[in-house]
Amino acid sequence: MQRAAVGGPMRDIMRELSLRVMEAEYYRCHYEDAVPREHKVQSFTQSTLSLSRETGSWSESRGRGNAEKARALFVFGDSYADTGNKHPYNPEHHTGFKQPLSYNYVSLICAGDILGLPVPIAYELLISHDCKAIAKKIRQGVNFAVGGSGIFEDYGFKTIEQQVKQFKKLIGGNQGFDSHKLSRSVVLISVAGNDYLAFLASRNGSIEGLKDLAKPVVSGTIDAVKQLYKGGLRNFAVSNIGPFGCAPKIDKTSCHSNYGEISALHTKLLREGVEILKSDLKELSIIISDLMSAVNHIFASPAPQFGFVDLFVPCCAAKGRVDMCGEVDQVGRALYEVCTNVDEKFYWDAGHPTQRGWHAIMWVYGNGAKEENKTISFIEGAPNVIDWVESLGFVAYNISTMFSPK
């Protein structure tokens, strides 16, 4: 889907050409060595955060009856899920500050850890002419998400629709992904609100006409699920939009009430679309991770419970005429300031949670919240994300030990 771009960066022509060469290589390869087998994975980020399954920091796995391990994890969406497609890098060798939205690496670590899988490799890191090496890298999933993405081409990055096409080209001719393996895989889709933010930016913050975007944005999200279902996938976790009225880029003192209506409308339409999918598509299992409600709950909780201070002030704040954390001037001087208490910050920059912020969100997804002697779920379609994974017949790892509210 296309709409007028809003001040986005120019496409990287060389990268696009490299990706096309890579896709041609996939058609040449037959992946006879791609049969999944158990292997240990310990990335730089996982070991740094002490989240590796080999460290013994895990609760026991849970499963029902003859539970099996999920076969693969596929990820689509925006910066809330991107681990290397916007700014490709190798996390084992990269030492610079400007990593590819790496503060969101934690959300994918947590998702993979619940399933007992490593973080799926970013699509743009797959450029290679070694068929066997490629097959090995993708056999437990791929991340297609790109920071700045949405349903429309607002910022010039791959849309969700284009990411789905990448999946079909990549997996379609791969002998390591038969219909059974695809049906026993899990899909994460994040559409956190870039289309709305781009609309606001193009109109200097005016919300007039913003609600008209909800229907096509939700429709595009639902269509992505349909297309991936046609490609053989059956198990989906789709994120609701984030509470962008609470993001520091909107207001650094409180949640801006002007965006409540659009958030409510998006949520309503997404619920209705998911219910139609459930009735129309056999063997589909789909949940909505209610990101907006999860963040609102964390923000509304007494400050000591989650340990965050100055909720609306980011750790990394841009200064001068730039609005992005990590920018430098012509002589390399930093145009940002980084806090010294990142573990007490919910937001890393103007719109993305810190690692600890993501830990809190994932904890809420996995445990819910107690209010007036009842448990509130932030997963629509299941009591919590752990129970959903178990309902699929998969082994689920309890990650609650990674983060515990006070």
C-alpha positions as semicolon CSV with decimal commas, in nm:
position;residue;x (nm);y (nm);z (nm)
1;M;0,000;0,000;0,000
2;Q;0,125;0,349;-0,077
3;R;0,069;0,693;0,060
4;A;0,277;1,005;0,026
5;A;0,604;0,967;0,212
6;V;0,666;1,205;0,500
7;G;1,025;1,325;0,501
8;G;1,165;0,971;0,510
9;P;1,525;0,884;0,415
10;M;1,616;0,784;0,059
11;R;1,619;0,413;-0,014
12;D;1,958;0,251;-0,002
13;I;2,004;0,138;-0,364
14;M;2,305;-0,080;-0,296
15;R;2,129;-0,263;-0,015
16;E;1,826;-0,322;-0,236
17;L;2,045;-0,469;-0,509
18;S;2,218;-0,694;-0,256
19;L;1,882;-0,818;-0,130
20;R;1,772;-0,904;-0,483
21;V;2,091;-1,100;-0,536
22;M;2,022;-1,279;-0,210
23;E;1,666;-1,367;-0,315
24;A;1,798;-1,508;-0,643
25;E;2,031;-1,730;-0,441
26;Y;1,733;-1,872;-0,253
27;Y;1,570;-1,989;-0,572
28;R;1,895;-2,163;-0,669
29;C;1,934;-2,343;-0,336
30;H;1,736;-2,651;-0,232
31;Y;1,817;-2,655;0,140
32;E;1,858;-3,030;0,170
33;D;2,058;-2,965;0,486
34;A;1,781;-2,760;0,648
35;V;1,619;-3,027;0,867
36;P;1,587;-2,867;1,212
37;R;1,797;-3,013;1,490
38;E;1,866;-2,904;1,846
39;H;2,162;-2,673;1,893
40;K;2,275;-2,430;2,155
41;V;2,251;-2,060;2,078
42;Q;2,402;-1,791;2,293
43;S;2,416;-1,451;2,128
44;F;2,615;-1,159;2,259
45;T;2,300;-0,988;2,377
46;Q;2,164;-1,298;2,548
47;S;2,486;-1,364;2,736
48;T;2,522;-0,998;2,833
49;L;2,173;-1,000;2,982
50;S;2,228;-1,342;3,144
51;L;1,924;-1,478;2,967
52;S;2,081;-1,784;2,808
53;R;1,903;-2,108;2,882
54;E;2,239;-2,264;2,971
55;T;2,295;-2,025;3,265
56;G;2,035;-2,187;3,483
57;S;1,835;-1,865;3,525
58;W;1,521;-2,030;3,393
59;S;1,206;-2,152;3,556
60;E;1,103;-2,501;3,455
61;S;0,926;-2,538;3,124
62;R;0,555;-2,607;3,116
63;G;0,354;-2,807;2,867
64;R;0,033;-3,003;2,829
65;G;0,032;-3,373;2,747
66;N;0,268;-3,444;2,459
67;A;0,387;-3,085;2,428
68;E;0,657;-3,014;2,171
69;K;0,887;-2,724;2,109
70;A;0,765;-2,463;1,861
71;R;0,948;-2,513;1,532
72;A;1,025;-2,153;1,432
73;L;0,949;-1,787;1,507
74;F;0,870;-1,540;1,228
75;V;0,847;-1,167;1,299
76;F;0,693;-0,883;1,098
77;G;0,638;-0,519;1,177
78;D;0,813;-0,204;1,289
79;S;1,081;-0,078;1,527
80;Y;0,915;-0,247;1,824
81;A;1,029;-0,576;1,671
82;D;1,324;-0,481;1,446
83;T;1,655;-0,638;1,550
84;G;1,873;-0,550;1,253
85;N;1,681;-0,476;0,933
86;K;1,687;-0,095;0,950
87;H;2,058;-0,075;1,038
88;P;2,201;-0,424;0,977
89;Y;2,478;-0,529;1,212
90;N;2,625;-0,834;1,373
91;P;2,553;-0,817;1,748
92;E;2,859;-1,031;1,819
93;H;3,098;-0,781;1,663
94;H;2,925;-0,441;1,668
95;T;3,057;-0,203;1,932
96;G;2,919;0,133;1,819
97;F;2,640;0,322;1,992
98;K;2,404;0,344;1,697
99;Q;2,282;-0,014;1,695
100;P;1,972;-0,117;1,497
101;L;1,698;-0,037;1,745
102;S;1,870;-0,282;1,977
103;Y;1,667;-0,169;2,278
104;N;1,391;-0,377;2,120
105;Y;1,613;-0,686;2,111
106;V;1,483;-0,768;2,459
107;S;1,121;-0,802;2,345
108;L;1,227;-1,060;2,086
109;I;1,456;-1,236;2,334
110;C;1,160;-1,269;2,571
111;A;0,930;-1,395;2,296
112;G;1,187;-1,646;2,179
113;D;1,265;-1,751;2,533
114;I;0,900;-1,830;2,607
115;L;0,910;-2,064;2,306
116;G;1,257;-2,197;2,382
117;L;1,393;-2,050;2,057
118;P;1,679;-1,809;1,981
119;V;1,608;-1,460;1,852
120;P;1,539;-1,508;1,478
121;I;1,800;-1,366;1,245
122;A;1,722;-1,034;1,076
123;Y;1,637;-1,075;0,707
124;E;1,903;-0,828;0,589
125;L;2,177;-1,023;0,768
126;L;2,116;-1,324;0,545
127;I;2,307;-1,196;0,243
128;S;2,525;-1,491;0,149
129;H;2,606;-1,722;-0,142
130;D;2,645;-2,023;0,085
131;C;2,320;-2,218;0,055
132;K;2,387;-2,449;0,348
133;A;2,483;-2,160;0,574
134;I;2,165;-1,972;0,483
135;A;1,953;-2,280;0,545
136;K;2,104;-2,326;0,889
137;K;2,045;-1,962;0,984
138;I;1,677;-1,957;0,893
139;R;1,561;-2,297;1,015
140;Q;1,433;-2,156;1,347
141;G;1,282;-1,843;1,200
142;V;1,350;-1,503;1,044
143;N;1,276;-1,146;1,151
144;F;1,143;-0,928;0,867
145;A;1,044;-0,628;1,084
146;V;1,187;-0,287;0,987
147;G;1,203;0,022;1,205
148;G;0,978;0,293;1,060
149;S;0,753;0,043;0,885
150;G;0,376;0,045;0,879
151;I;0,089;-0,041;0,651
152;F;0,169;0,257;0,426
153;E;0,506;0,372;0,291
154;D;0,517;0,666;0,527
155;Y;0,889;0,675;0,595
156;G;1,018;0,490;0,289
157;F;1,086;0,153;0,455
158;K;0,949;-0,190;0,370
159;T;0,578;-0,203;0,449
160;I;0,418;-0,496;0,631
161;E;0,282;-0,614;0,295
162;Q;0,631;-0,608;0,143
163;Q;0,771;-0,798;0,441
164;V;0,509;-1,069;0,384
165;K;0,622;-1,093;0,022
166;Q;0,981;-1,134;0,141
167;F;0,867;-1,423;0,361
168;K;0,692;-1,593;0,070
169;K;0,999;-1,563;-0,154
170;L;1,233;-1,679;0,119
171;I;1,036;-1,971;0,257
172;G;0,832;-2,078;-0,046
173;G;1,107;-2,281;-0,214
174;N;1,272;-2,400;0,105
175;Q;1,253;-2,775;0,155
176;G;1,325;-2,724;0,526
177;F;0,986;-2,558;0,573
178;D;0,709;-2,802;0,486
179;S;0,344;-2,742;0,572
180;H;0,377;-2,919;0,907
181;K;0,671;-2,710;1,025
182;L;0,501;-2,387;0,920
183;S;0,181;-2,486;1,098
184;R;0,385;-2,555;1,414
185;S;0,560;-2,218;1,404
186;V;0,464;-1,888;1,569
187;V;0,422;-1,544;1,410
188;L;0,460;-1,207;1,581
189;I;0,322;-0,895;1,410
190;S;0,388;-0,545;1,546
191;V;0,201;-0,247;1,401
192;A;0,258;-0,002;1,684
193;G;0,145;0,321;1,516
194;N;0,391;0,462;1,260
195;D;0,110;0,535;1,016
196;Y;-0,064;0,754;1,271
197;L;0,258;0,927;1,375
198;A;0,349;1,002;1,013
199;F;0,002;1,146;0,956
200;L;0,042;1,373;1,260
201;A;0,388;1,485;1,144
202;S;0,254;1,574;0,799
203;R;-0,010;1,798;0,959
204;N;0,199;1,962;1,230
205;G;0,032;1,758;1,502
206;S;-0,330;1,821;1,399
207;I;-0,552;1,521;1,477
208;E;-0,820;1,619;1,225
209;G;-0,878;1,323;0,995
210;L;-0,663;1,090;1,207
211;K;-0,950;0,852;1,281
212;D;-1,001;0,795;0,907
213;L;-0,671;0,607;0,906
214;A;-0,786;0,342;1,152
215;K;-0,986;0,134;0,907
216;P;-0,713;0,099;0,638
217;V;-0,440;0,043;0,899
218;V;-0,634;-0,237;1,069
219;S;-0,742;-0,377;0,732
220;G;-0,377;-0,396;0,624
221;T;-0,285;-0,577;0,945
222;I;-0,568;-0,828;0,902
223;D;-0,470;-0,884;0,538
224;A;-0,112;-0,960;0,645
225;V;-0,246;-1,239;0,869
226;K;-0,455;-1,375;0,580
227;Q;-0,158;-1,380;0,343
228;L;0,069;-1,549;0,597
229;Y;-0,206;-1,801;0,670
230;K;-0,219;-1,880;0,298
231;G;0,157;-1,931;0,319
232;G;0,104;-2,206;0,576
233;L;0,136;-2,026;0,911
234;R;-0,135;-2,082;1,173
235;N;-0,035;-1,929;1,508
236;F;-0,033;-1,550;1,540
237;A;0,030;-1,292;1,812
238;V;-0,067;-0,947;1,682
239;S;0,019;-0,637;1,880
240;N;-0,226;-0,358;1,940
241;I;-0,092;-0,006;1,883
242;G;0,115;0,146;2,158
243;P;-0,006;0,437;2,371
244;F;0,170;0,693;2,152
245;G;-0,008;0,968;2,343
246;C;0,220;0,874;2,634
247;A;0,545;0,878;2,436
248;P;0,800;1,151;2,515
249;K;0,787;1,266;2,151
250;I;0,423;1,369;2,215
251;D;0,435;1,494;2,574
252;K;0,704;1,471;2,842
253;T;0,473;1,533;3,135
254;S;0,166;1,310;3,094
255;C;-0,035;1,094;2,856
256;H;-0,196;1,322;2,601
257;S;-0,574;1,271;2,607
258;N;-0,626;1,380;2,244
259;Y;-0,529;1,036;2,116
260;G;-0,769;0,830;2,325
261;E;-1,037;0,811;2,057
262;I;-0,809;0,687;1,781
263;S;-0,659;0,426;2,015
264;A;-1,005;0,304;2,114
265;L;-1,123;0,291;1,752
266;H;-0,813;0,101;1,638
267;T;-0,859;-0,149;1,921
268;K;-1,228;-0,198;1,837
269;L;-1,161;-0,257;1,467
270;L;-0,871;-0,492;1,537
271;R;-1,086;-0,702;1,771
272;E;-1,362;-0,723;1,513
273;G;-1,116;-0,817;1,239
274;V;-0,960;-1,090;1,451
275;E;-1,301;-1,238;1,533
276;I;-1,382;-1,259;1,161
277;L;-1,048;-1,430;1,097
278;K;-1,123;-1,686;1,366
279;S;-1,455;-1,774;1,205
280;D;-1,323;-1,782;0,847
281;L;-0,984;-1,957;0,878
282;K;-0,965;-2,320;0,994
283;E;-0,702;-2,411;1,254
284;L;-0,612;-2,045;1,308
285;S;-0,498;-1,949;1,658
286;I;-0,459;-1,576;1,711
287;I;-0,421;-1,347;2,009
288;I;-0,388;-0,971;2,048
289;S;-0,115;-0,848;2,280
290;D;-0,268;-0,534;2,425
291;L;0,041;-0,315;2,434
292;M;-0,158;-0,001;2,505
293;S;-0,329;-0,145;2,814
294;A;-0,006;-0,306;2,936
295;V;0,183;0,025;2,926
296;N;-0,111;0,212;3,079
297;H;-0,116;-0,039;3,364
298;I;0,257;0,005;3,428
299;F;0,218;0,382;3,424
300;A;-0,083;0,376;3,655
301;S;0,079;0,145;3,910
302;P;0,236;0,294;4,222
303;A;0,590;0,407;4,137
304;P;0,768;0,156;4,366
305;Q;0,590;-0,143;4,207
306;F;0,781;-0,139;3,878
307;G;1,063;0,089;3,990
308;F;1,043;0,349;3,712
309;V;1,096;0,720;3,773
310;D;1,017;1,018;3,549
311;L;0,806;0,797;3,322
312;F;0,775;1,054;3,044
313;V;1,142;1,155;3,035
314;P;1,358;0,933;2,810
315;C;1,704;0,814;2,904
316;C;1,854;0,922;2,572
317;A;1,738;1,274;2,490
318;A;1,815;1,450;2,163
319;K;1,933;1,808;2,181
320;G;1,961;2,092;1,936
321;R;1,760;2,070;1,615
322;V;1,755;1,691;1,591
323;D;1,489;1,466;1,736
324;M;1,662;1,127;1,721
325;C;1,878;0,978;1,992
326;G;2,223;0,882;1,860
327;E;2,276;1,164;1,610
328;V;2,609;1,348;1,584
329;D;2,710;1,675;1,421
330;Q;2,952;1,720;1,131
331;V;3,258;1,682;1,353
332;G;3,121;1,385;1,544
333;R;2,998;1,560;1,858
334;A;2,699;1,394;2,022
335;L;2,363;1,562;1,970
336;Y;2,210;1,364;2,253
337;E;2,251;1,310;2,625
338;V;2,226;0,972;2,797
339;C;2,104;0,930;3,154
340;T;2,300;0,753;3,426
341;N;1,998;0,568;3,568
342;V;1,874;0,369;3,269
343;D;1,741;0,090;3,493
344;E;1,492;0,341;3,634
345;K;1,372;0,463;3,296
346;F;1,078;0,321;3,103
347;Y;1,157;0,502;2,777
348;W;1,496;0,479;2,610
349;D;1,429;0,752;2,351
350;A;1,132;0,952;2,228
351;G;0,922;0,648;2,147
352;H;1,080;0,316;2,249
353;P;1,102;0,137;2,586
354;T;1,431;0,058;2,753
355;Q;1,537;-0,302;2,804
356;R;1,386;-0,291;3,152
357;G;1,073;-0,131;3,008
358;W;1,035;-0,428;2,773
359;H;1,097;-0,667;3,060
360;A;0,807;-0,506;3,247
361;I;0,577;-0,529;2,943
362;M;0,661;-0,895;2,884
363;W;0,614;-0,971;3,253
364;V;0,265;-0,819;3,237
365;Y;0,186;-1,024;2,924
366;G;0,295;-1,339;3,102
367;N;0,137;-1,277;3,441
368;G;-0,148;-1,031;3,405
369;A;-0,236;-0,808;3,700
370;K;-0,436;-0,843;4,018
371;E;-0,706;-0,586;4,077
372;E;-0,980;-0,623;4,338
373;N;-0,928;-0,997;4,378
374;K;-0,943;-1,068;4,007
375;T;-0,675;-1,121;3,744
376;I;-0,669;-0,886;3,446
377;S;-0,524;-1,021;3,122
378;F;-0,335;-0,810;2,872
379;I;-0,362;-1,084;2,611
380;E;-0,692;-1,094;2,423
381;G;-0,776;-1,452;2,335
382;A;-0,596;-1,620;2,628
383;P;-0,546;-1,570;3,003
384;N;-0,181;-1,483;2,935
385;V;0,086;-1,549;2,675
386;I;0,223;-1,857;2,857
387;D;-0,119;-2,022;2,860
388;W;-0,164;-1,943;2,490
389;V;0,165;-2,109;2,399
390;E;0,067;-2,415;2,600
391;S;-0,276;-2,426;2,435
392;L;-0,098;-2,469;2,100
393;G;0,063;-2,788;2,229
394;F;0,401;-2,620;2,271
395;V;0,637;-2,625;2,565
396;A;0,634;-2,280;2,730
397;Y;0,917;-2,141;2,937
398;N;0,821;-1,925;3,234
399;I;1,028;-1,606;3,204
400;S;0,886;-1,436;3,514
401;T;1,220;-1,468;3,694
402;M;1,372;-1,214;3,452
403;F;1,169;-0,932;3,600
404;S;0,970;-0,910;3,922
405;P;0,769;-0,605;4,031
406;K;0,843;-0,496;4,384
